Amino acid sequence: MVSSLAKKILGAGYSLDENGRATPYLLVYGTEAVIPAEVEIPSLRIIQEAELDNAEWVWTQYEQLALIDEKRMVVICHRQLYQQRMAHAFNKRVRARLFQIGQMVLKRVFPHQDESKGKFSPNWKGPFIVYKVLSGGAVLLAEMDGQEWPKPINSDAIK
């Protein structure tokens, strides 16, 4: 038994979906909705509506695959340019800090470290002595009694 709405739809020339119903989009606009992903990568429904034969479909798929490498290269170039701009913008504000061997420094205590004992604990610990300067702005510290720290410290975390 076909409802009166279905009779009106069929009389106006609209087709029904696979369940025998017309979608609201079809009723309003007279065509089925196509999501943006189906425009870029056609689904079986879009291919059937376009009525492409197998050779044309295979050729379009081959062209899409050939464009993927080109699109990836464009994305990689844009990412590298963006990273270079961000690095340049960051490095403009960085002050080079040079430390000499034997210089006394204080080490910053970060909240996530074990040395941090809460909200009211001191932010700096020390004094320490610089016993080796590494490349890239890192230094190795020693305590005042001469005991060396095993890990290098970034120069941003000392003053």
LORO-259988 format. One line per field, with one value per residue: residue number from 1; x, y, z of N, C-alpha, C in turn; residue in three letters. Coordinates in Angstrom, 2 decimals. Layout:
% LORO-259988
i	NUM,...
nxx	X,...
nyy	Y,...
nzz	Z,...
caxx	X,...
cayy	Y,...
cazz	Z,...
cxx	X,...
cyy	Y,...
czz	Z,...
aa	Ala,...
//
This chain:
% LORO-259988
i	1,2,3,4,5,6,7,8,9,10,11,12,13,14,15,16,17,18,19,20,21,22,23,24,25,26,27,28,29,30,31,32,33,34,35,36,37,38,39,40,41,42,43,44,45,46,47,48,49,50,51,52,53,54,55,56,57,58,59,60,61,62,63,64,65,66,67,68,69,70,71,72,73,74,75,76,77,78,79,80,81,82,83,84,85,86,87,88,89,90,91,92,93,94,95,96,97,98,99,100,101,102,103,104,105,106,107,108,109,110,111,112,113,114,115,116,117,118,119,120,121,122,123,124,125,126,127,128,129,130,131,132,133,134,135,136,137,138,139,140,141,142,143,144,145,146,147,148,149,150,151,152,153,154,155,156,157,158,159
nxx	0.85,0.67,1.45,-0.32,1.42,3.60,2.43,2.04,4.69,5.69,4.09,5.02,7.42,9.61,12.05,12.13,13.98,16.13,14.56,12.03,11.23,11.11,13.72,13.99,15.68,15.69,13.03,12.88,14.95,15.07,17.06,19.51,21.45,24.96,27.84,30.85,33.13,32.43,32.54,35.25,36.34,34.78,31.85,30.23,27.56,27.60,29.11,27.41,25.27,26.49,26.86,29.17,31.28,33.17,35.85,36.19,35.82,37.95,40.07,39.63,40.02,42.72,43.87,43.24,44.81,47.33,47.44,47.64,50.30,51.37,49.78,50.57,53.26,52.92,51.71,53.77,55.73,54.42,54.20,56.90,57.67,56.01,57.03,59.60,59.03,57.85,60.00,61.84,60.41,60.33,63.05,63.89,63.44,64.99,67.54,70.98,72.79,75.72,77.89,80.66,83.22,83.42,81.84,79.36,76.04,72.41,69.92,66.84,63.85,61.46,57.87,57.04,59.10,60.86,62.11,60.51,58.46,55.91,53.51,54.64,57.34,60.83,61.74,64.22,67.31,70.41,73.69,75.35,78.17,79.42,80.80,81.25,80.69,78.35,77.52,74.87,73.72,73.55,74.60,76.84,76.54,78.02,77.94,78.67,80.52,81.87,80.70,79.48,76.72,74.77,73.18,72.85,71.96,69.64,70.44,68.46,67.27,68.83,70.45
nyy	-1.18,2.11,5.26,8.44,10.61,9.42,8.88,11.49,12.27,10.45,11.17,13.70,13.19,12.38,10.11,7.30,6.41,3.58,2.33,2.90,5.45,9.00,11.29,14.19,16.16,15.49,16.00,18.78,19.95,18.44,16.70,14.28,14.59,15.23,14.41,16.27,14.61,12.69,14.08,14.54,11.91,9.70,7.83,4.61,5.13,7.73,7.24,5.50,7.22,9.05,7.49,6.21,4.21,1.17,1.49,4.28,4.82,3.45,4.89,7.47,6.86,6.14,8.59,10.04,8.66,9.28,11.98,12.04,11.78,14.22,16.01,15.32,16.15,18.92,19.48,18.74,20.64,23.03,22.55,22.51,25.15,26.53,25.59,26.65,29.41,29.61,28.80,30.82,33.06,32.39,32.20,34.81,36.08,34.80,34.91,34.61,32.81,32.67,30.61,30.20,27.88,27.08,29.12,30.37,29.31,29.33,26.80,26.22,25.09,23.02,22.60,19.93,18.32,16.15,17.58,19.71,20.85,21.69,24.41,26.62,26.25,27.01,28.48,28.29,26.53,25.95,27.29,26.21,24.94,25.53,22.98,21.98,23.06,22.43,21.86,23.63,24.99,23.68,22.73,21.16,20.58,21.00,20.30,22.40,21.03,19.55,17.33,15.89,16.47,14.05,14.50,16.71,20.22,22.47,25.69,27.57,26.97,27.80,30.39
nzz	0.00,-0.94,0.36,0.50,0.30,-0.97,-3.43,-4.39,-4.63,-6.53,-8.63,-9.18,-10.31,-8.79,-7.50,-5.30,-2.31,-1.43,0.49,-0.18,0.43,0.20,0.61,2.75,1.64,-1.05,-1.63,-1.31,-2.91,-5.22,-5.95,-4.88,-1.88,-1.81,-0.17,0.71,0.62,-1.23,-3.56,-4.00,-3.79,-5.55,-4.76,-5.08,-5.62,-6.74,-9.01,-10.39,-10.87,-12.55,-14.70,-15.81,-17.88,-17.38,-18.27,-18.35,-15.64,-14.45,-15.57,-14.45,-11.74,-11.83,-12.53,-10.22,-8.34,-9.34,-8.80,-6.06,-5.08,-5.94,-4.49,-1.90,-1.95,-2.21,0.25,1.99,1.30,2.04,4.79,5.56,4.92,6.72,9.17,9.05,9.09,11.65,13.28,12.71,13.68,16.39,17.07,16.79,19.18,21.03,23.37,23.24,25.55,27.17,28.95,31.18,32.09,35.48,36.35,38.61,39.09,39.29,39.41,37.82,39.38,38.27,38.25,37.81,38.61,40.93,42.91,43.45,45.97,46.36,46.31,47.64,47.62,46.90,43.71,42.55,42.70,44.27,44.95,41.90,40.04,36.82,35.01,32.52,29.22,26.79,23.31,21.63,23.72,26.16,29.46,31.79,35.21,38.46,41.93,44.79,46.34,44.49,43.39,40.47,38.28,36.58,34.30,31.49,31.55,30.19,28.98,29.28,31.65,33.70,35.67
caxx	0.00,1.48,0.81,-0.69,2.63,4.39,1.76,2.36,6.09,5.83,3.40,5.87,8.61,10.71,12.25,12.22,15.25,16.10,13.54,10.73,10.90,11.82,14.39,13.59,16.53,15.18,11.74,13.06,15.85,14.89,18.22,20.04,22.60,26.27,28.77,32.09,34.07,32.02,32.95,36.68,36.51,33.42,31.35,29.55,26.31,27.92,29.55,26.24,24.50,27.20,26.76,30.46,31.56,34.30,37.12,36.27,35.95,39.32,40.93,39.48,40.68,44.16,44.23,43.18,45.99,48.51,47.43,47.89,51.70,51.54,49.15,51.43,54.43,52.48,51.50,55.08,56.37,53.74,54.56,58.28,57.68,55.39,57.96,60.69,58.53,57.68,61.33,62.40,59.71,60.74,64.47,64.13,63.34,65.89,68.82,72.07,73.37,77.00,78.40,82.05,83.54,83.73,80.85,78.34,74.70,71.27,69.14,65.40,63.11,60.18,56.82,56.88,60.28,60.77,62.64,59.45,57.76,54.62,53.27,55.45,58.76,61.60,61.78,65.59,68.12,71.82,74.42,76.08,79.30,79.46,82.08,81.44,79.72,78.09,76.97,73.41,73.24,73.44,75.78,76.89,76.74,78.57,77.60,79.78,81.51,82.56,79.93,78.97,75.39,74.91,72.43,73.06,70.87,69.48,70.84,67.26,66.82,69.79,70.81
cayy	0.00,3.31,6.39,9.56,11.39,8.71,9.08,12.85,12.30,9.73,11.97,14.86,12.72,12.08,8.69,6.97,5.79,2.12,1.87,3.32,6.76,10.14,12.05,15.60,16.92,15.20,16.68,20.22,20.38,17.65,15.84,13.73,15.30,14.62,14.94,16.73,13.51,11.99,14.89,14.29,10.47,9.29,6.57,3.81,5.81,8.83,6.66,4.99,8.36,9.65,6.49,6.00,2.80,0.68,2.05,5.66,4.81,3.04,6.02,8.53,6.40,6.23,10.01,10.43,8.10,10.03,13.29,11.91,12.10,15.65,16.68,15.09,17.02,20.29,19.56,18.70,21.95,24.01,22.29,22.95,26.61,26.96,25.32,27.62,30.71,29.54,28.77,32.17,33.95,32.04,32.48,36.26,36.53,34.02,35.55,33.65,32.92,31.96,30.32,29.77,26.85,27.66,30.15,29.91,29.50,28.74,25.93,26.36,23.92,22.99,22.00,18.49,17.61,15.64,18.58,20.64,20.35,22.33,25.76,27.63,25.88,27.95,28.20,28.12,25.71,26.15,27.51,25.15,25.41,24.99,22.32,21.70,23.72,21.59,22.58,23.76,25.72,22.84,22.75,20.16,21.28,20.29,20.96,23.15,20.09,18.91,16.20,16.27,16.01,13.16,14.97,18.11,21.15,23.48,26.99,28.33,26.62,28.26,31.80
cazz	0.00,-1.10,1.04,-0.37,0.07,-1.98,-4.73,-4.83,-5.02,-7.80,-9.65,-9.51,-11.00,-7.88,-7.22,-3.88,-1.95,-1.42,1.42,-0.66,0.99,-0.36,1.66,2.76,0.72,-2.39,-1.79,-1.41,-3.97,-6.42,-6.19,-3.64,-1.31,-2.01,0.82,0.06,0.38,-2.45,-4.71,-4.20,-4.01,-5.89,-4.25,-6.09,-5.96,-7.63,-10.29,-11.08,-11.33,-13.67,-15.76,-16.45,-18.13,-16.57,-18.73,-17.87,-14.17,-14.14,-15.93,-13.44,-10.52,-12.08,-12.45,-8.81,-7.68,-9.79,-8.16,-4.62,-4.81,-6.12,-3.35,-0.74,-2.06,-1.92,1.69,2.64,1.08,2.89,6.19,5.78,4.94,7.97,10.26,8.95,9.56,13.10,13.88,12.58,14.61,17.75,17.26,16.86,20.57,21.88,23.71,23.41,26.89,27.18,30.29,31.22,33.08,36.78,36.68,39.55,38.54,39.97,38.54,38.01,39.83,37.58,39.09,37.61,39.10,42.30,43.84,43.77,47.14,46.50,45.81,48.31,47.61,46.07,42.28,42.12,43.60,43.99,43.70,41.22,39.24,35.46,34.80,31.09,28.35,25.62,22.16,21.63,24.88,27.35,30.35,32.86,36.48,39.61,43.19,45.36,46.88,43.37,42.84,39.16,37.90,35.41,33.13,31.10,31.81,29.16,29.51,29.62,33.00,34.71,35.61
cxx	0.89,0.72,0.51,0.51,3.48,3.77,2.06,3.79,6.28,5.17,4.22,7.17,9.79,10.83,12.39,13.58,15.07,15.04,12.14,10.29,11.67,12.46,13.94,14.41,16.04,13.88,11.92,13.83,15.76,16.06,18.73,21.24,23.88,27.22,30.07,33.09,33.71,32.38,34.41,36.95,35.13,33.06,30.64,28.26,26.56,28.34,28.35,25.38,25.16,27.20,28.07,30.63,32.83,35.63,37.27,36.48,37.38,40.27,40.84,40.14,42.20,44.63,44.22,44.41,47.26,48.58,47.77,49.33,51.96,50.95,49.99,52.65,54.08,52.31,52.83,55.80,55.74,54.11,55.97,58.39,57.10,56.36,59.13,60.26,58.38,59.03,61.98,61.75,60.12,62.18,64.79,64.19,64.30,67.18,69.87,72.69,74.62,77.48,79.84,82.23,83.97,82.74,79.81,76.96,73.66,70.49,67.66,64.79,61.74,59.14,56.68,58.07,60.07,61.23,61.57,58.62,56.43,54.63,54.24,56.93,59.52,61.65,63.20,66.36,69.58,72.53,75.12,77.22,79.22,80.81,82.30,80.32,79.58,77.53,75.46,72.86,73.05,74.74,75.68,77.27,77.39,78.14,78.85,80.87,82.23,81.81,79.23,77.57,75.50,74.22,72.78,71.80,70.82,69.80,69.64,66.85,67.81,70.02,71.96
cyy	1.24,4.47,7.50,10.45,10.74,8.88,10.47,12.94,11.64,10.51,13.17,14.45,12.43,10.58,8.51,6.36,4.27,1.54,2.30,4.66,7.83,10.90,13.50,16.45,16.72,15.93,18.17,20.61,19.57,16.78,15.33,14.54,14.51,15.25,15.33,15.62,12.76,12.79,14.60,12.83,9.89,7.93,5.83,4.48,6.94,8.31,6.14,6.13,9.03,8.74,6.36,4.52,2.43,1.30,3.49,5.71,4.45,4.20,7.15,8.14,6.48,7.68,10.49,9.91,8.86,11.39,13.22,12.28,13.59,16.42,16.50,15.99,18.47,20.47,19.57,20.04,23.03,23.81,22.76,24.47,27.15,26.74,26.30,28.99,30.72,29.54,30.14,33.13,33.65,32.47,33.97,36.72,35.81,34.79,34.46,33.88,32.05,31.80,29.85,28.71,27.56,28.74,29.56,30.28,28.92,27.93,26.08,25.04,23.98,22.25,20.49,17.67,17.16,16.67,19.59,20.07,21.03,23.76,26.79,27.27,26.85,27.51,27.93,27.32,25.96,26.82,26.24,25.79,24.74,24.31,21.90,22.38,22.87,22.44,22.64,24.44,24.88,22.93,21.58,20.89,20.36,21.05,21.62,22.23,19.31,17.74,16.63,15.69,15.15,13.69,16.41,18.92,22.17,24.85,27.89,28.10,27.03,29.76,32.05
czz	0.00,-0.46,0.05,-0.68,-1.01,-3.35,-5.27,-5.34,-6.37,-8.93,-10.07,-10.17,-10.09,-7.70,-5.71,-3.59,-1.86,-0.48,0.99,-0.11,0.24,0.78,1.61,1.78,-0.72,-2.65,-2.03,-2.67,-5.26,-6.79,-4.84,-3.18,-1.57,-1.00,0.13,-0.23,-0.90,-3.70,-5.03,-4.54,-4.29,-5.30,-5.37,-6.54,-6.95,-9.01,-11.08,-11.62,-12.53,-14.90,-16.55,-16.75,-17.37,-16.99,-18.26,-16.37,-13.78,-14.45,-14.91,-12.13,-10.65,-11.98,-11.00,-8.05,-8.08,-9.11,-6.67,-4.29,-4.94,-4.95,-2.09,-0.77,-1.75,-0.42,2.43,2.49,1.96,4.35,6.49,5.81,6.25,9.14,10.24,9.45,11.08,13.81,13.83,13.56,16.06,18.01,17.29,18.31,21.52,22.11,23.89,24.79,26.91,28.62,30.17,32.29,34.37,37.22,37.63,39.01,39.50,38.96,38.86,38.44,39.17,38.40,38.94,38.12,40.54,43.32,44.26,44.91,47.35,46.03,46.38,48.37,46.70,44.61,41.76,43.16,43.28,45.14,43.21,40.44,37.87,35.28,33.35,30.31,27.09,24.48,22.27,22.86,26.12,28.16,31.31,34.14,37.50,40.86,43.76,45.91,45.77,42.76,41.55,38.95,36.66,34.15,32.78,31.34,30.67,29.75,29.81,31.07,34.07,34.55,36.56
aa	Met,Val,Ser,Ser,Leu,Ala,Lys,Lys,Ile,Leu,Gly,Ala,Gly,Tyr,Ser,Leu,Asp,Glu,Asn,Gly,Arg,Ala,Thr,Pro,Tyr,Leu,Leu,Val,Tyr,Gly,Thr,Glu,Ala,Val,Ile,Pro,Ala,Glu,Val,Glu,Ile,Pro,Ser,Leu,Arg,Ile,Ile,Gln,Glu,Ala,Glu,Leu,Asp,Asn,Ala,Glu,Trp,Val,Trp,Thr,Gln,Tyr,Glu,Gln,Leu,Ala,Leu,Ile,Asp,Glu,Lys,Arg,Met,Val,Val,Ile,Cys,His,Arg,Gln,Leu,Tyr,Gln,Gln,Arg,Met,Ala,His,Ala,Phe,Asn,Lys,Arg,Val,Arg,Ala,Arg,Leu,Phe,Gln,Ile,Gly,Gln,Met,Val,Leu,Lys,Arg,Val,Phe,Pro,His,Gln,Asp,Glu,Ser,Lys,Gly,Lys,Phe,Ser,Pro,Asn,Trp,Lys,Gly,Pro,Phe,Ile,Val,Tyr,Lys,Val,Leu,Ser,Gly,Gly,Ala,Val,Leu,Leu,Ala,Glu,Met,Asp,Gly,Gln,Glu,Trp,Pro,Lys,Pro,Ile,Asn,Ser,Asp,Ala,Ile,Lys
//
